[in-house]
Amino acid sequence: MAVCPDLHQGYVRACQNLGQPENPFIARVLREADKNDKTRCTKGITLKIAGNNHLEPVQRVTDDDLQVLASVLSNSVFVTGLDLRYNTVTDAGAKHVAALLQENSTLRYLNLMFNDIGTSGAELIARALHRNETLGYLRMTGNKIGNKGGMFFASMLQINSTLEKLDLGDCDMGTQCLIATATALTRNKSVKAINLNRPLLYSQEEETTVHIALMLKKNSSLVELHLCKHEMKNFGVERLCEALYENSSLRYLDLSCNKITRDGVKFLAELLKRNQTLEILDLNANRIEDDGAIYLSEALAVSNRTLQALSVVSNSIHGKGLVALADAMKTNMELSYIYIWGNRFDEAACIAFSELIERGRLKPSCTDVEPYEVDGHVHLAELSHGLKKHYYWTPSCGEVMSKDANASLAIAAVSEH
């Protein structure tokens, strides 16, 4: 059996060779990794050097720190994942990231979310991925790469055939970049999940949604798609639904924080009656109201037996619509996760969901409400569960993999599909 090289000793030597002071946080993470030799040698490890760790002292990683770390990891075959979220890496540090992607042949997961990487850094990383044949999952979330930086990733998707999951949420991308990305995904066969949340759009014409819909008609590999905060209205939802009649691969559709009303949900309800692949639907923070909830409940009660998770949090739904959704769960045994907080509960709605939970039809971990009783009246309290519970953060201890915790794109190092 191969002997695992000592990462910490390699780091100390690299600091001396490059004339850089040691970062105590990095040193501690590497020492802990060295202790677990058996797992490291057989399965590989993910180094978690996240700058938002509140359980231990953290000295955030700088560009100079990253230069040293990249030199240590460039020849390491046992490190398969690197989590550098919430640090202070800039475009200068992106140069070292790009070098690592070109030299390391085992890194499968790289998390750079919420650093300070801009357009030129995005170009360096995207160009490195033209030749990289191992990275399966990249998170650029929250780095303000802009429209131009996003274009470099769109070009990369035309060449790279290894990347399975790409997170470009909160990156200030624009219309041109989204259209280019959608166009690239019409031919890309490797990407299984992509996050395009919160672009900067200045048009009301929904051109980007139209192009994404056209992509979905031709793409047969995408499993997970996030379109949060796209200013999407009923017209855009109709285009997406038309495309999804022809798509048999998409399992998770995130349409949260848009401008979808009951008329838009009518198209989704009709789609659910015929679609046989969609498993998770996130409509959080739209405005579907009672009529929209009833459209969904009718489709789920009578026709659909594929959807497993539904979020209608903060959708101006009153008791009538909530009771309809609860009733649908009595006949539909496949729908296991439902999130309803932020709507307008009356006692009938409280009783309906309380009964689902008490009878075991709805597990407490699979919803975001918990019943309690005061003076003979049933009420619902909020639980911190949801499809995006761990999108921006994950617990420092333990793994979070189930649907009631979050989407796979946010927490799993590589695709399960």
Backbone hydrogen bonds, N-H to C=O, Kabsch-Sander energy under -0.5 kcal/mol:
donor,donor_aa,acceptor,acceptor_aa,energy
4,C,2,A,-0.5
7,L,5,P,-0.8
10,G,6,D,-2.0
11,Y,7,L,-2.2
12,V,8,H,-2.4
13,R,9,Q,-2.3
14,A,10,G,-2.2
15,C,11,Y,-2.4
16,Q,12,V,-1.9
17,N,13,R,-2.6
18,L,14,A,-2.2
19,G,15,C,-0.7
20,Q,15,C,-2.4
27,A,23,N,-2.6
28,R,24,P,-2.2
29,V,25,F,-2.2
30,L,26,I,-2.4
31,R,27,A,-2.2
32,E,28,R,-2.3
33,A,29,V,-1.9
34,D,30,L,-2.0
35,K,31,R,-1.2
36,N,32,E,-0.8
36,N,33,A,-0.8
37,D,35,K,-0.9
40,R,36,N,-2.0
41,C,37,D,-2.4
42,T,38,K,-1.6
43,K,39,T,-2.8
44,G,39,T,-1.1
44,G,40,R,-0.6
45,I,78,F,-2.1
47,L,45,I,-0.5
47,L,81,G,-2.7
48,K,46,T,-0.7
49,I,47,L,-1.0
49,I,83,D,-2.4
51,G,85,R,-3.1
53,N,50,A,-1.1
54,H,52,N,-0.6
60,R,58,V,-0.6
66,L,62,T,-2.2
67,Q,63,D,-1.7
68,V,64,D,-1.6
69,L,65,D,-2.4
70,A,66,L,-2.9
71,S,67,Q,-1.6
72,V,68,V,-1.6
73,L,69,L,-2.3
74,S,70,A,-1.4
76,S,73,L,-1.1
77,V,75,N,-0.5
80,T,45,I,-2.1
80,T,78,F,-0.8
81,G,45,I,-1.8
82,L,109,Y,-2.3
83,D,47,L,-3.0
84,L,82,L,-0.7
84,L,111,N,-2.9
86,Y,113,M,-2.5
87,N,84,L,-0.5
88,T,61,V,-2.1
94,A,90,T,-1.8
95,K,91,D,-1.0
96,H,92,A,-0.6
96,H,93,G,-0.7
97,V,93,G,-1.8
98,A,94,A,-2.7
99,A,95,K,-1.9
100,L,96,H,-2.2
101,L,97,V,-2.4
102,Q,98,A,-1.4
103,E,99,A,-1.8
104,N,100,L,-3.2
108,R,80,T,-3.2
109,Y,80,T,-1.7
110,L,137,Y,-2.3
111,N,82,L,-2.6
112,L,110,L,-0.6
112,L,139,R,-2.7
114,F,141,T,-3.4
115,N,112,L,-0.6
116,D,89,V,-2.7
122,A,118,G,-2.3
123,E,119,T,-2.0
124,L,120,S,-1.8
125,I,121,G,-2.3
126,A,122,A,-2.8
127,R,123,E,-2.5
128,A,124,L,-1.8
129,L,125,I,-1.5
130,H,127,R,-1.2
131,R,127,R,-0.5
131,R,128,A,-1.0
132,N,128,A,-1.3
136,G,108,R,-2.0
137,Y,108,R,-1.9
138,L,165,K,-2.4
139,R,110,L,-2.2
140,M,138,L,-0.6
140,M,167,D,-2.8
142,G,169,G,-2.1
143,N,140,M,-2.0
144,K,142,G,-0.5
145,I,143,N,-2.5
146,G,171,C,-2.1
149,G,145,I,-1.5
150,G,146,G,-2.2
151,M,147,N,-1.6
152,F,148,K,-1.1
153,F,149,G,-1.1
154,A,150,G,-2.1
155,S,151,M,-2.3
156,M,152,F,-1.9
157,L,153,F,-1.9
158,Q,154,A,-0.5
158,Q,155,S,-1.2
159,I,156,M,-1.7
160,N,156,M,-3.1
164,E,136,G,-2.3
165,K,136,G,-2.2
166,L,193,A,-2.2
167,D,138,L,-2.4
168,L,166,L,-0.6
168,L,195,N,-2.3
170,D,197,N,-1.6
171,C,168,L,-0.8
171,C,197,N,-0.5
172,D,198,R,-0.6
178,L,174,G,-2.1
179,I,175,T,-2.4
180,A,176,Q,-2.2
181,T,177,C,-2.4
182,A,178,L,-2.6
183,T,179,I,-2.3
184,A,180,A,-2.3
185,L,181,T,-2.1
186,T,182,A,-0.7
186,T,183,T,-0.9
187,R,184,A,-1.2
188,N,184,A,-1.7
192,K,164,E,-3.3
193,A,164,E,-2.1
194,I,224,E,-2.1
195,N,166,L,-2.1
196,L,194,I,-0.5
196,L,226,H,-2.1
198,R,228,C,-2.7
200,L,173,M,-3.7
201,L,199,P,-0.9
210,V,206,E,-1.8
211,H,207,E,-2.1
212,I,208,T,-2.3
213,A,209,T,-2.5
214,L,210,V,-2.2
215,M,211,H,-2.0
216,L,212,I,-2.1
217,K,213,A,-1.3
218,K,214,L,-0.8
218,K,215,M,-1.0
219,N,215,M,-2.8
223,V,192,K,-3.5
224,E,192,K,-2.3
225,L,252,Y,-2.3
226,H,194,I,-1.9
227,L,225,L,-0.5
227,L,254,D,-2.7
229,K,256,S,-1.6
230,H,227,L,-0.6
237,V,233,K,-2.0
238,E,234,N,-2.2
239,R,235,F,-1.8
240,L,236,G,-2.3
241,C,237,V,-2.6
242,E,238,E,-2.2
243,A,239,R,-1.8
244,L,240,L,-2.3
245,Y,241,C,-1.0
246,E,243,A,-1.4
251,R,223,V,-2.8
252,Y,223,V,-2.2
253,L,280,I,-2.5
254,D,225,L,-2.5
255,L,253,L,-0.7
255,L,282,D,-2.6
257,C,284,N,-3.1
259,K,232,M,-2.8
262,R,287,R,-0.5
265,V,261,T,-2.0
266,K,262,R,-1.3
267,F,263,D,-0.7
267,F,264,G,-0.7
268,L,264,G,-1.2
269,A,265,V,-2.8
270,E,266,K,-2.0
271,L,267,F,-2.0
272,L,268,L,-2.4
273,K,269,A,-1.2
274,R,270,E,-0.6
274,R,271,L,-1.4
275,N,271,L,-3.2
279,E,251,R,-2.9
280,I,251,R,-2.6
281,L,309,A,-2.2
282,D,253,L,-2.3
283,L,281,L,-0.7
283,L,311,S,-2.5
285,A,313,V,-3.1
286,N,283,L,-0.6
287,R,260,I,-2.6
289,E,315,N,-2.4
292,G,288,I,-1.9
293,A,289,E,-2.0
294,I,290,D,-2.5
295,Y,291,D,-2.4
296,L,292,G,-2.2
297,S,293,A,-2.5
298,E,294,I,-2.4
299,A,295,Y,-1.8
300,L,296,L,-2.4
301,A,297,S,-2.6
302,V,298,E,-1.9
303,S,299,A,-1.6
304,N,299,A,-2.8
308,Q,279,E,-2.9
309,A,279,E,-2.3
310,L,337,Y,-2.3
311,S,281,L,-2.0
312,V,310,L,-0.5
312,V,339,Y,-2.8
314,S,341,W,-1.7
322,L,318,H,-2.0
323,V,319,G,-2.8
324,A,320,K,-1.6
325,L,321,G,-1.8
326,A,322,L,-2.2
327,D,323,V,-2.6
328,A,324,A,-1.9
329,M,325,L,-1.4
330,K,326,A,-0.6
330,K,327,D,-1.0
331,T,327,D,-0.7
331,T,328,A,-0.8
332,N,328,A,-2.5
333,M,331,T,-0.8
336,S,308,Q,-1.9
336,S,334,E,-0.8
337,Y,308,Q,-2.5
338,I,366,C,-1.8
339,Y,310,L,-2.0
343,N,340,I,-0.8
344,R,317,I,-2.9
345,F,343,N,-1.0
350,C,346,D,-2.1
351,I,347,E,-2.6
352,A,348,A,-2.3
353,F,349,A,-2.2
354,S,350,C,-2.0
355,E,351,I,-2.4
356,L,352,A,-1.5
357,I,353,F,-1.9
358,E,354,S,-2.6
359,R,355,E,-2.3
360,G,357,I,-1.0
361,R,356,L,-1.3
362,L,356,L,-1.9
363,K,361,R,-0.5
366,C,363,K,-2.1
367,T,364,P,-0.9
368,D,338,I,-0.6
370,E,381,A,-2.2
372,Y,379,H,-2.2
374,V,377,H,-2.5
377,H,374,V,-2.0
379,H,372,Y,-3.2
381,A,370,E,-2.9
383,L,368,D,-2.6
385,H,383,L,-1.7
386,G,404,D,-1.3
389,K,386,G,-1.3
389,K,405,A,-0.5
390,H,405,A,-0.9
391,Y,388,K,-1.5
401,M,399,E,-0.5
405,A,402,S,-1.7
406,N,402,S,-1.7
407,A,387,L,-1.0
410,A,407,A,-0.7
411,I,407,A,-1.0
412,A,408,S,-2.3
